[in-house]
Amino acid sequence: MLVRLPRFLAAAACVGAFIGAPALAAPLEDPKHTITIQLENDSVRPGSDAYYTNGMRIAYTSPTGQVPGWLAAMGKGLLGEGQQRFALELSQNMYTPFRTQLTNPPQNDRPYAAVLMGTLSLIQDTDTSRSVLALGLGVIGPAALGKEVQNGFHSLISQTENRGWGTQLSNQPVIQLTAERTWRVALGQAGGVEADMLPSVGVGAGTFRIYAQGGGTVRIGQGLRSDFGAPRLRPGMTGTDAYAPTQPFAWYLFAGVNGQAVAWDETLDGLPFSNSRRVAANTFVGEAQFGLTAMAWGARLTLMHVLRSNEFQRQRNGTFQFSSASISVKF
């Protein structure tokens, strides 16, 4: 961790300069509450059940302007002026080694791990940018219920249970701070179809993960001003769950890439306060993602596919792939 930390700090300093720079434009208002459910899973490849094997979350996003006073003041102090929302989410991420039928997987393979986390986020918009500050609190280990959820589902669909959960990383508390900013840059339109670009930067620090990331997404569709891109489970590049449809039916196709400089990943580097399984993690990780988002009757649906480079040195089968689906509704 210490070897990789200086490179992370240099990247974080650059990103912090972007996060702290206020943008001044009038954003869209949104008077409605939003509920989102999202699932990410690696079963896109037959027989696959390894590495980042499953992620899921349920989230609530407030209307604009309905933010606790202390949180609103903190946001304006750190980010400047903008339209504010807050969001609450409960997420669970699960990780397994490549050989899931061994009760004692090899020490050089990814450890079994599950992370259960509750996150409070402040989302602050201008017309051309979205900034996010988030605090996550949770647990890594058996208390995160990875074994129960995964093997319970496998039993439900008559699939073989994963046998090595007894070796998973033990219980420890998790705290995670995240700061992100995404810009929306119009590229033009023709025949009623628009195009734009969403450059994005972010940093994260905590017991779960220490990283800096940057990337961008290109979109083609209609009603692009309705949001700032597709949602993802962090640490993926996310446009968040906040959206405000600008027309009865909005849609877009998207494709993006991002790179991460990772100084610490608890699910790879092991527990920070005790001895545990660990592997030699890669400092730089790249992702490509593409998919479709559609908005109608106040709901938003996103389908996405993600390709990720190797996260540790003995990872098998080349580029890792998983799919993501999310549905949001307003009330």
ABEGO torsion letter per residue (X at the ends): XAAAAAAAAAAAAAAAAAAABBBBBBBBBBABBBBBBBBBBAAABBGBBBEBABBBBBBBBBBBGBBBAAAAAAAAAAAEBEBBBBBBBBBBBBBBBABAABABBBAABBBBBBBBBBBBBBBBBBAABBBBBBBBBBBBEAAAGAAAAAAAAAAAAGBBBBAAAAABBBBBBBBBBBBBBBBBBBAEBBGGBBBBBBBBBBBBBEAABBBBBBBBBBBBEBGAAABAEBBBBOABBBAEABBBBABABBBBBBBBBBBBBBABBAAAAEBAABBBBBBBBBABBBBBBBEBBBBBGGBBBBBBBBBBBBABAABBGEBBBBBBBBBBBBX
